[in-house]
Amino acid sequence: MKRERLTKIVLVIVGLMYLAQIYFLYIDLRHSSWLLERKDACDPMFLSFFIPVGILLLLAARKPSEHRSMIALAAWWNISHATVMAIQSVQAWSHGVHRNFADVFIFLVIGGVLLALLPAKRDAFAE
C-alpha cells in the first residue's frame, strides 16, 4: 500500500512539473521569443512534448496499476532524453562550450524513479 501511495505522489509531482511547462510554451509563443531572442524554433516544439506527458501522468496517478504502459513510456522517455542531452553536453564540452549536466541527471533520476515505482504486471486471469 505504501508503494502505491508513493507511486501516486511521484506521478502527481512529475505530472504537474511537466504540465507547468505550458507557461514557458505560452511565453515563447506569445512573445515570439523563440524567434526574436534565441532564434531557436525547436524550443516551443520541444516544450509541447512535456504537456501531454504531464496530463497523462496525472491521469495515471488515479490508478497506476491500470496505466503501467504510460508510466513505462514516461520513464523510458526521460531516460532517452537524458541520454541524448548527455551526448550533446559531451560534444559541446569537446568544442569548448561549457554546458551544465544538472538537467541530464534530473531526467535520468525521474526516469529511474518511475521505472523503480512501475506497478507490477496485472494477472489477467486473477480478475
N, C-alpha and C positions, 0 to 999 in steps of 0.2 A: 504493500500500500504506500509506503514511503517513497519507493522508487517511482511509482506512477505520479504521485504528487510532485516530486522533484522534476519529472519529465514535463508535466504541465506547466510548472513555473518557468522552466528554461524555454519552453516553446513560446510562452507569452512574452518573455523578455526579448528573445531574439525576434519574434514576430513584430513586436512594437518597434524595436530598433530598426528593422528593415522597412516597416511601414512609415516610420518617421522620415525616410529618405524622400518622401513625397514633397516635403518642404523644400529641400535642395533642388529637386527637379523643377518645382514651381518657380523658384528664384531664377534658375538657369534659363527656363523658357520665357518667363515673364519679362526679364530684362535683357534677353538675348546675350547674356554674359558668356555663354558657350562660344559665341561668335565674336563678340566685341573685345572681351578681355583675354580669354585663353586661346581663342582660335582652335578649339578642340570640339569637333562635332560629336565625338564619341561619348562625352560625359553624360548628356541627357539620356542617350540611348542606354548607356551602362546603368545609370540610376533607375531607369524604368524596369530593369530586371528585379531589383530588390523589392519593389512594391507588391507584385503578385505573390512572391515567395512569403513576404510578411503576412499577407492576408491568409494564405493557405496554412501557414504555421499557426496562426491564431485559431483558425477553424479546426486544425488538427489537435489543438490543446484541449478541446472538449472531450474527445475520446481518442487518445493517442494510439491505442491498440488497433483501432479501425483505420488509421491513417499512416500505417507503418511505411508504405512506399513513399509517401510525401516527405516524411521525416528523413528517410534514407536519401531521397533525392536532394533535399536541402543540405544534408551532411556532406554528401559527395560533391555537391556544387561548391560548397565552401572550401573543401579540401582542394579541388581542382583549381579554384580561383586563387587560393593561396600559393599553389604550385606555380601557376603562370606568373603571379606577381613576384615570387621569389626569383624565377628565371630572369624576369625583366629587371629586377633590382640588381642582380649579379651582373647582368650585361651593362647596366647603367654605371655601376662601380668600375667595370673594366674600361669604360670610356671616360672616366674621370667625373662622372655625375654622381653625386652622393645622395642616395635615397635611404629613407628610414625603413627598416624591416618590421616595424611595430605592426603595421596593418597585415603583413604576412602572418605573423604569429596570432593575431586576433582571429583571422579567418580560419587558420589551422586549428586553433583551440575550439572555436564554435563548431566546426565540422567534427572534431574528435569527441566533444561532449555530446553532440547529437547522436553520433554513432554509438557511444557508450550507453546512452539512455534509450536507444532504439528498443521499442517493445518487442517481446518475443513473438515469434510467428504463432498465429492462432491455429489451432487444430480444427479443420473444417468439420470433422466428424464428432467433435465434442459438443457441438451445439445442438 
